[in-house]
Amino acid sequence: MIAVERLVKSYRATRVLHGIDHAQARGETVVLIGPSGCGKSTFLRCLNQLELADSGRITIGDLTVEGGHAPRTREERERQGMLRRRVGMVFQQFNLFPHLTVLQNVTAAPTIVKGTSRAEAEAAARELLAKVGLADKAGAHPGQLSGGQQQRVAIARALAMQPEVMLFDEPTSALDPELRDEVLGVMRRLAEEGMTMIVVTHEMQFARDVADRVVFFDRGLVAEAGPPEQLFGAPQNERTREFLRKTTTR
């Protein structure tokens, strides 16, 4: 479902990703862990084309985009747009439109980007809000919701585009423990339903319980990867062991 080959990304003179390779099957949940600044978020942003890679290749399903330059031809622009629509992303911040209701936030992209009829988009949005436990909040505005509720709306909004892949960039980092559990519960259900997911998180218990594979990023490289029982139980890389010692003893 996902194939990344030799992905390189720099910001001016600072290289952030040093030739990342990644392959992921449909329905697989991969959790990325690692110290801050190691390239995890940049990797996600390259996958959904928020950032353009300096070089390398990204394939989602049967669509491939090449790094190295912004889309120049109509065909390249169309391919990039199609890839973006296949990938949903949830960020640390909720980024909801404060002047729109919850229902309007969820229906905006399907109606504007995909041309879905308002009636069809609203019916789908109500189903998604029920899925994330917010059926009764359709008429509320984001400012009337808790942080956990806003993040669940953000998940529903991403799902409204019917993505084939969902990316989560530390979606619980701004939430207190009780609200984190609300969001993690929705993500667990998505994984159980077979959504292809890549999750950047510091929630190690979530990684242990939900991930099919855990990938440890360090200094812009994949330092180690494996099933959670292996990576947490018997890590092979000293940097992985050091990181886990620090994060599990806090």
N, C-alpha and C positions, 0 to 999 in steps of 0.2 A: 504493500500500500504506500509506503514511504521509502524512497531511496535517495540518500544524500551522498555525493561523491566529492571528496577533496575540497570541501567548502572552506574558503579563506575570506576573512573580513578584517579590515583595518579601519581605524579612525585616524586620519592623517598619518603620523609616524608610528602609531601604536597598533600593533597587530593583536586582534582579539581572538580570532579563530584561526587555528594553524592547520588547515587541511582536514576537516572533520569528515569522517565516513559514518553513515548510520543507515541501517535497514530495519524496517518494521513491518510486520504482517498486519493485515486487516484484523481489527478487533483486539489488537494487542495494546496494553497500557504500559507505557514506559515512563518512569520517574527519573528526572535529572536532579542530582544533588551535587553539592560542591560549594566551596567558599564564595563569598560575594566577589564579583568582578572577574569570575573565571570564564565568562562567555555564555552562560546558560540562556540568559534572556536574549542576547544578541542572536543566538542560534534560532530561537523561536521566531524572532522578528524577521530573520532571513527566510524562514520557511514560508511565512505568509506574505512575503514581499513588502513588509514595512521597511525593511532595509535591503539594499541590493548587495549581494556578495561581490567581492572583487574577482573571484574565480570559483570554479566548481560547478556542480550540476545538482538541481533539486527536481525530483520526480514525485508527484502525487498521483497515484493511479496511473493513467496513461498520458499524463501531461508533464512535460519537462521544460524547465527554464534554465538557461545558462547564465552564470555569473559573468562579471567583467564589464558590463555596460548596461545602461538603461535601455528599455525597449525602443528600438528605432523604427521598425516597420509596423504596419497595421497588424500583421499576423502575430508579431511578438507581443504587441500590446494586448491583443485579444487573448493570447495564451496566458499572459500574466493575469489578466482579469479573471479568466476562467479558473486559474489556480487559486486566486484569492477567494473566490466564491466557494471553493471546495474546503477551505480551511477556516474554522471558527476560532476566535481567540478571546480569552478572558484575562484581564489584566489585574494588577494589584489594586488600582483605583477603578471605580465602577464605571466612570465615564458615561453616566446616563444623562439624557437631556432633562434638565431640571424643570423646564416649562411644559413638558409633555407628561401625560399620565403614564402609568406603568404599561397599560395596553398599547398606547401610542408609541412608546419606546420600543416595544417588541415588534410592532407591525411596520415601523418606518422603513427598515432596509428591504423587506420582501416587496413592499409596494413600490418603493422608489427605484431600487436596483433591479429587481426581477420582474417588475410589472405585474405582480400578483394583485388580483382584485381585492378591494378593501374587505369585502365580506369573507372571502377565503382566508385572507391574512388574519383577520380578527378571530375566526373560528380556530385556526391553527394556534394563534397566540394564547387563546384561553386554555387550550389543551396543554400547552407548554407551561403556562403559569400553574395549572393544576399539578403538573408533573414536578415542579419545584416547590410545591406547597404554598402557592400564593394566589390561588384562585379568587380569594376574597379581596385582593389588593389591586384589581385591574384598574379601578378608577382613581387610585391614590397617585400622588406625585412623589418622586424620589425623596424629597425632603421630609415626607411623613413616614418614611421607613427606617428601620435600623440598618446598620452596615451589612449585617448578614442577609437581610432581605434584599437590599440593593444589589448585592453580589449575586444572589439567586436570580434576580431580574436580568442581570448582565448575562448569566448563563442561558436563560430562556431566550434573550435577544440573539445570542450567537447561534443557538439551535434553530432559531426561526428561519435561518438561511439554508437549513438542511445540509450542513457540512458533512463531508466524509471523514474529516479529521478535526479533533478539538485540541487546541493548545491552551494550557493554563499557566500563566506566569505569576507564581506566588500569589494565588487568589485569596489566601487567608491571612496574609502577613499584616494587614491593617486591622484585623478583627480580634476581639477578645476571645477567650477560650470557648465560651458558650456559643457565640456566633460562628466561630470556626467550625464547630461540629455540624451546624446547619448546612454549611456550604460543602464540607467534606462528605456529608451524607448524600447530597445530590450527586457529587462526583463518583462516589462508590456505586450508586445505582446506574449511572451512565456506563461505567466500566462493566458492570454485570450484564448490561443489555448489549454489550458488544461494540460500543463506540471505540474507534481508534483514537487514542489519547496520548499526548505527551504533556507531562506535568512537571513544572519546576516548583519545588517546594522544600521547606525545611521541616515538614511534618513527617518525621521518620516512621512513626507508627503507621501512617497512611501508606508510605512506601512499602513497608513490610507486609501490610495486609492486602493491598490492592494491586501493586505492580506485578506485571509478568516479568519485567526486567528493570533493574536499577542501573543507571549510568552515572559514574562519578566523573565530573568535569574538573580539570585542574589546569590553570594557566592556558586556557584555550585549546586543550586537547582532551580526548577521551582517555583518562588514565586507567579506568577499569570498568567493566560492565559484566553483569551476570544476573541470575535470578536472586531475589532478595535474600533467600536463606543462605546463599553462598556469599554474597557481597557483605551482608551484615554479620554472618556467622564466621566466615573465614576469609576475609579480604586478603588479596595477594600483594597489593601495592602498599608500600609504607605510607604514602601520602593519604590513601584511603583510610588506613588504620588510624592515622593521626587525626584526620577530620572527624571520624566517627567517635574517637575518644572524646574530643572536644564537644561534639553536639549531643552525645548521650549522657554526659556527666553534668550537664548544666542543671 
